[in-house]
């Protein structure tokens, strides 16, 4: 079968890898001009971890990953007020967890694509023509690529979803997020080996040191508007500029081009229509609140590859997994980023209690969620 995949992100590359291994002809088209370099650190575990192991990519992911001791919450002077040790999270998933930058997950799959996969950058989908005998995608560069199946793996703001399924499927969860990297040896020394997060109400900034000496920054703040700013960097400076510790210094080093988006979930009544099917965030974004978006993207891609002749079966298997993770993410939003001082204090207490024997297992299990088996 010839499969056209729109999107060279995590889900698209994972699907291309699996389909290429199974002997299918695959063309991946990507709107961006090249591989993405911006993104944030993720905790990688669950179904995607299992799928990556089956596909032989896990050893490379481990090479690119990081050993993070804990997520430490700090006050306006940088003093630790609470934290959660990563070894407790690892025990909850039998050690099958690693911390890794999102662009490095893409890199691992991109480096290992089988020979039957063609990857084209600067070629976003602008039109779809589907019929009984095949499907064609019209691209932004003026060309057309055809195949037996078109897969939309182009994220929360999926062009394929909009063209085939219409608008209105994105659910804003009340947050905006950004990520960028910068150079500062002193900040790098402060945060090396830890994910340090400001212990603040309604907005927070996190830092972690990368092996090349750079510092990666991650931000999230509450907002009722899903609209994205015309100048993301200026919006980040305005939203977080009054925070203490090293935040003003980091913002002064923030580059002009950064990752910026709303925190959202995608919900739609069906994931396939004729010769078009969606995978990953394009059909079931769970948001960063769930902490498993990359893992679910890889897991979903693996399941789709195993049910390529019957996309409806893929949806029957995978939709319940996505729906459950979305529900958990929405219910935990008030603790992910507290909206009031008392919720902030309650979160500190919960993290301190997590150090007690027995309680630590319960807390860790609640964070990683129910186990999901890839079949």
C-alpha positions as CSV (number, residue, x, y, z in Angstrom):
1,X,0.0,0.0,0.0
2,X,1.2,3.6,-0.7
3,X,0.5,5.8,2.3
4,X,0.9,9.6,2.3
5,X,1.5,11.0,5.8
6,X,1.0,14.7,6.5
7,X,3.2,15.8,9.4
8,X,6.8,14.9,10.3
9,X,6.3,15.2,14.0
10,X,6.4,12.4,16.5
11,X,3.3,10.5,15.4
12,X,3.9,10.9,11.7
13,X,7.5,9.8,11.9
14,X,6.6,6.8,14.2
15,X,3.9,5.7,11.7
16,X,6.3,6.1,8.8
17,X,8.9,4.0,10.6
18,X,6.4,1.2,11.3
19,X,4.8,1.2,7.9
20,X,8.2,1.3,6.1
21,X,9.3,-1.7,8.2
22,X,6.2,-3.6,7.2
23,X,7.0,-3.0,3.5
24,X,4.6,-0.2,2.6
25,X,5.6,2.7,0.4
26,X,5.5,5.9,2.5
27,X,5.7,9.6,1.6
28,X,5.9,12.0,4.5
29,X,5.1,15.7,3.7
30,X,5.8,18.4,6.2
31,X,4.8,22.1,6.2
32,X,8.0,23.3,8.0
33,X,11.1,23.9,6.1
34,X,13.1,21.4,8.1
35,X,13.2,19.4,11.4
36,X,12.0,21.3,14.4
37,X,14.5,22.4,17.0
38,X,12.2,24.0,19.5
39,X,10.2,22.1,22.1
40,X,10.2,21.1,25.8
41,X,11.4,18.2,27.9
42,X,8.9,15.4,28.3
43,X,8.6,12.3,30.6
44,X,8.5,9.4,28.2
45,X,6.8,6.3,29.4
46,X,3.7,4.2,28.7
47,X,2.5,2.8,25.3
48,X,4.9,4.8,23.3
49,X,7.8,3.5,25.2
50,X,6.6,-0.1,24.6
51,X,6.0,0.7,20.9
52,X,9.5,2.3,20.5
53,X,11.1,-0.8,22.0
54,X,9.3,-3.0,19.5
55,X,10.4,-0.8,16.7
56,X,14.0,-0.9,17.8
57,X,14.2,2.9,18.4
58,X,14.3,2.7,22.3
59,X,18.1,2.4,22.5
60,X,18.6,5.6,20.6
61,X,16.0,7.4,22.7
62,X,17.9,6.4,25.8
63,X,21.1,7.8,24.3
64,X,19.4,11.1,23.7
65,X,17.5,11.2,27.0
66,X,18.5,12.8,30.3
67,X,18.7,11.7,33.9
68,X,16.5,14.1,35.9
69,X,16.7,13.7,39.7
70,X,13.5,15.6,40.6
71,X,11.0,18.3,39.7
72,X,11.9,21.0,42.2
73,X,9.5,23.9,42.9
74,X,11.4,27.0,44.0
75,X,10.3,30.4,45.5
76,X,11.2,33.9,44.3
77,X,14.7,33.5,45.7
78,X,15.4,30.1,44.2
79,X,14.9,28.2,47.4
80,X,13.3,24.7,47.1
81,X,9.9,24.6,48.7
82,X,8.6,21.2,47.4
83,X,9.6,18.6,44.9
84,X,8.9,15.2,43.4
85,X,11.7,12.7,42.9
86,X,11.8,11.0,39.5
87,X,12.9,7.6,40.9
88,X,9.5,7.4,42.5
89,X,7.8,7.9,39.1
90,X,10.1,5.4,37.5
91,X,9.2,2.7,40.1
92,X,5.5,3.2,39.2
93,X,6.2,2.2,35.7
94,X,8.8,-0.5,36.5
95,X,11.7,1.7,35.5
96,X,10.4,2.2,32.0
97,X,10.7,6.0,31.9
98,X,13.1,8.5,30.5
99,X,13.2,12.3,30.2
100,X,13.9,13.6,26.7
101,X,13.5,16.7,24.6
102,X,10.6,16.5,22.1
103,X,12.8,17.3,19.1
104,X,15.1,14.5,20.1
105,X,12.2,12.0,20.0
106,X,11.6,13.1,16.4
107,X,15.3,12.9,15.7
108,X,15.5,9.3,16.9
109,X,12.7,8.1,14.5
110,X,13.9,10.3,11.6
111,X,17.4,8.9,11.8
112,X,16.1,5.3,11.6
113,X,13.5,5.6,8.8
114,X,13.5,2.6,6.5
115,X,14.6,2.9,2.9
116,X,11.0,2.8,1.6
117,X,10.1,6.1,3.3
118,X,10.4,9.5,1.5
119,X,10.5,12.7,3.6
120,X,9.7,16.0,2.1
121,X,9.9,19.3,4.0
122,X,8.4,22.6,3.0
123,X,5.4,20.8,1.5
124,X,2.3,21.3,3.7
125,X,-1.1,20.0,2.6
126,X,-3.5,22.6,1.2
127,X,-6.1,20.4,-0.5
128,X,-7.4,16.9,-0.4
129,X,-9.1,15.0,-3.3
130,X,-10.3,11.5,-2.3
131,X,-12.1,8.9,-4.4
132,X,-12.9,5.2,-4.5
133,X,-9.5,4.3,-6.1
134,X,-7.2,6.6,-4.2
135,X,-6.5,10.0,-2.6
136,X,-4.4,13.0,-3.6
137,X,-3.0,15.7,-1.5
138,X,-2.3,19.1,-3.0
139,X,0.8,20.7,-1.5
140,X,1.8,24.3,-0.8
141,X,4.7,24.0,-3.2
142,X,2.3,23.4,-6.1
143,X,2.9,19.7,-6.4
144,X,0.5,16.8,-5.8
145,X,1.2,13.4,-4.1
146,X,-1.2,10.5,-4.4
147,X,-1.6,7.2,-2.6
148,X,-4.0,4.6,-1.3
149,X,-4.4,6.3,2.1
150,X,-3.8,9.8,3.5
151,X,-2.9,10.1,7.2
152,X,-3.2,13.4,9.0
153,X,-0.5,13.4,11.6
154,X,-0.1,17.2,11.5
155,X,-0.9,18.1,15.1
156,X,-3.5,20.1,17.0
157,X,-3.9,22.5,14.2
158,X,-4.1,19.8,11.6
159,X,-4.7,21.0,8.0
160,X,-5.9,17.5,7.0
161,X,-8.5,17.5,9.8
162,X,-9.8,21.0,8.8
163,X,-10.0,20.1,5.1
164,X,-11.7,16.7,5.5
165,X,-13.6,17.0,8.8
166,X,-14.2,20.7,9.1
167,X,-13.4,23.2,11.9
168,X,-14.4,23.4,15.5
169,X,-12.8,20.4,17.1
170,X,-10.2,22.1,19.3
171,X,-11.0,22.5,23.0
172,X,-9.0,25.3,24.7
173,X,-8.2,24.3,28.3
174,X,-7.4,27.8,29.6
175,X,-3.6,27.9,29.2
176,X,-0.9,29.1,26.9
177,X,2.5,27.5,26.8
178,X,5.9,28.4,25.4
179,X,9.4,26.9,25.1
180,X,12.8,28.2,24.2
181,X,16.5,27.6,24.8
182,X,19.3,30.0,25.7
183,X,22.9,30.2,26.9
184,X,23.7,31.1,30.5
185,X,26.4,29.1,32.4
186,X,25.3,30.3,35.8
187,X,21.6,29.3,35.3
188,X,22.8,26.0,33.8
189,X,24.8,25.2,36.9
190,X,21.8,26.0,39.2
191,X,19.4,23.7,37.4
192,X,21.7,20.9,36.1
193,X,20.1,17.5,36.8
194,X,16.9,19.0,38.0
195,X,13.7,20.4,36.5
196,X,13.3,23.6,38.5
197,X,9.9,25.3,38.4
198,X,8.7,28.5,39.9
199,X,6.2,27.8,42.7
200,X,3.7,30.4,41.6
201,X,0.0,31.0,41.1
202,X,-1.5,31.2,37.6
203,X,1.8,31.1,35.8
204,X,5.0,29.2,36.1
205,X,8.4,28.9,34.4
206,X,10.6,25.8,34.4
207,X,14.3,25.4,33.6
208,X,16.6,22.4,32.9
209,X,20.1,22.2,31.8
210,X,20.9,20.4,28.5
211,X,24.1,18.5,27.9
212,X,25.4,21.0,25.3
213,X,25.5,23.7,28.0
214,X,22.3,25.4,26.9
215,X,19.3,25.9,29.3
216,X,15.8,24.9,28.1
217,X,12.9,27.0,29.4
218,X,9.3,26.0,29.6
219,X,6.4,28.3,30.4
220,X,2.7,28.0,31.0
221,X,0.1,30.5,32.2
222,X,-3.7,30.7,32.5
223,X,-5.7,32.6,30.0
224,X,-9.3,32.5,28.8
225,X,-8.4,33.3,25.2
226,X,-7.4,30.6,22.7
227,X,-6.0,33.3,20.4
228,X,-2.3,33.3,19.9
229,X,-0.3,36.6,20.1
230,X,1.2,38.2,17.0
231,X,4.6,38.5,18.9
232,X,5.1,35.3,21.0
233,X,8.3,36.5,22.6
234,X,6.8,39.8,23.7
235,X,3.8,37.9,25.1
236,X,6.1,35.7,27.2
237,X,8.1,38.7,28.5
238,X,4.9,40.4,29.5
239,X,3.3,37.3,31.1
240,X,6.3,36.3,33.2
241,X,8.5,39.4,33.5
242,X,7.5,40.2,37.1
243,X,8.4,36.8,38.4
244,X,11.5,36.5,40.6
245,X,14.6,34.3,40.8
246,X,16.4,34.0,37.4
247,X,13.3,34.5,35.3
248,X,14.0,38.1,34.2
249,X,17.5,37.1,33.3
250,X,16.3,34.2,31.2
251,X,13.6,36.3,29.5
252,X,16.3,38.8,28.5
253,X,18.0,35.9,26.6
254,X,14.8,34.6,25.0
255,X,15.3,34.4,21.2
256,X,13.0,35.9,18.7
257,X,11.7,32.6,17.4
258,X,10.2,30.4,20.1
259,X,7.6,27.6,20.4
260,X,4.3,29.0,21.5
261,X,0.8,27.5,21.5
262,X,-2.4,27.2,23.4
263,X,-2.9,24.2,25.6
264,X,-5.8,22.3,24.0
265,X,-7.4,18.9,23.4
266,X,-8.9,17.7,20.1
267,X,-12.3,16.0,20.1
268,X,-14.2,14.8,17.0
269,X,-16.8,12.1,16.5
270,X,-14.8,10.0,14.0
271,X,-11.2,9.7,13.1
272,X,-11.5,8.4,9.5
273,X,-13.5,9.2,6.4
274,X,-13.0,7.0,3.3
275,X,-9.3,7.1,2.4
276,X,-8.3,9.6,5.1
277,X,-7.5,8.9,8.7
278,X,-6.1,10.9,11.6
279,X,-3.5,9.9,14.2
280,X,-1.8,11.5,17.2
281,X,-2.7,15.1,18.2
282,X,-4.6,15.6,15.0
283,X,-7.5,13.5,16.3
284,X,-6.9,13.0,20.0
285,X,-4.6,15.6,21.5
286,X,-4.6,15.1,25.3
287,X,-2.6,18.3,26.1
288,X,0.6,18.7,28.1
289,X,-1.6,18.4,31.2
290,X,-1.8,14.7,30.6
291,X,2.0,14.3,30.2
292,X,1.7,11.5,27.6
293,X,1.1,13.2,24.3
294,X,4.3,11.9,22.7
295,X,3.8,8.5,24.1
296,X,0.2,8.3,22.9
297,X,1.2,9.6,19.5
298,X,3.7,6.8,19.0
299,X,1.4,4.2,20.5
300,X,-1.5,5.3,18.3
301,X,0.7,5.2,15.2
302,X,1.7,1.7,16.0
303,X,-1.9,0.6,16.5
304,X,-2.9,2.3,13.2
305,X,-0.1,0.5,11.3
306,X,-1.4,-2.8,12.6
307,X,-5.0,-2.0,11.4
308,X,-4.1,-0.2,8.2
309,X,-6.8,-2.0,6.2
310,X,-9.5,-1.1,8.7
311,X,-9.1,2.4,10.2
312,X,-12.4,1.9,12.1
313,X,-10.8,-1.0,14.0
314,X,-7.8,1.2,14.9
315,X,-10.3,3.8,16.3
316,X,-12.2,1.2,18.3
317,X,-9.0,0.1,20.0
318,X,-7.3,3.4,20.5
319,X,-10.1,6.0,21.2
320,X,-10.9,4.7,24.7
321,X,-7.3,5.1,25.7
322,X,-7.2,8.7,24.4
323,X,-10.6,9.6,26.0
324,X,-9.5,8.4,29.4
325,X,-6.2,10.4,29.2
326,X,-8.1,13.5,28.2
327,X,-10.5,13.1,31.1
328,X,-7.6,12.7,33.6
329,X,-5.9,15.8,32.2
330,X,-8.9,18.0,32.5
331,X,-9.6,16.9,36.1
332,X,-6.0,17.5,37.1
333,X,-5.7,21.0,35.6
334,X,-6.3,22.8,38.9
335,X,-3.3,21.1,40.4
336,X,-1.0,21.3,37.4
337,X,-1.1,25.1,37.7
338,X,-2.9,26.3,40.8
339,X,-5.2,29.3,40.3
340,X,-5.2,30.4,44.0
341,X,-2.7,30.5,46.9
342,X,-4.6,27.8,48.9
343,X,-4.4,25.4,46.0
344,X,-0.7,26.1,45.7
345,X,-0.2,25.3,49.4
346,X,-2.3,22.2,49.0
347,X,0.0,21.0,46.2
348,X,3.1,21.6,48.3
349,X,1.5,19.5,51.1
350,X,0.7,16.7,48.7
351,X,4.3,16.6,47.4
352,X,5.7,16.5,50.9
353,X,3.4,13.6,51.8
354,X,4.6,11.8,48.7
355,X,7.9,11.1,50.4
356,X,6.2,8.8,52.9
357,X,6.4,5.1,52.3
358,X,3.3,3.8,50.6
359,X,2.0,7.3,49.8
360,X,4.8,7.8,47.3
361,X,3.6,4.8,45.2
362,X,0.0,6.1,45.3
363,X,1.0,9.6,44.2
364,X,3.4,8.4,41.5
365,X,0.7,6.0,40.1
366,X,-1.8,8.8,40.0
367,X,0.6,10.8,37.9
368,X,1.5,8.1,35.3
369,X,-2.1,6.8,35.1
370,X,-3.5,3.4,34.2
371,X,-1.2,1.1,32.2
372,X,-1.9,0.8,28.5
373,X,-1.0,-2.3,26.6
374,X,0.0,-2.2,22.9
375,X,-1.3,-5.1,20.9
